[in-house]
Amino acid sequence: MTDSAGTADAPFDDDTTDEVDGVETAESIAEEVRDEIRLGHVQDDVSHVLEERFDEAGISLRPEAVDDLAEEIEKDVST
């Protein structure tokens, strides 16, 4: 599919983690949590916070995937 400029209409053609049509993605939620940790707004277990946010957004991930993402966020924030 192409737009009026003749370019390919790719739904994921940019690197932003913004909401897509009002629906939060796992990436946007992870970025929000990462930012909140940096600001000192999240002091709870990161896995638990991610699970709550994903549940609220209707996103279902394996517990192992949530734990891996939490670990990645914790490493990123600590550097």
DABELWO-V792041 format. One record per run of one state. SS is the DSSP state (hx for helix, st for strand, lp for the rest). FROM is the first residue (numbers start at 1). TO is the last residue. Records with the same first field share a line. If there is no record, write none. Layout:
SS: FROM-TO + FROM-TO
This chain:
lp: 1-1 + 3-7 + 9-19 + 21-22 + 24-25 + 39-45 + 58-62 + 79-79
st: 2-2 + 8-8 + 20-20 + 23-23
hx: 26-38 + 46-57 + 63-78
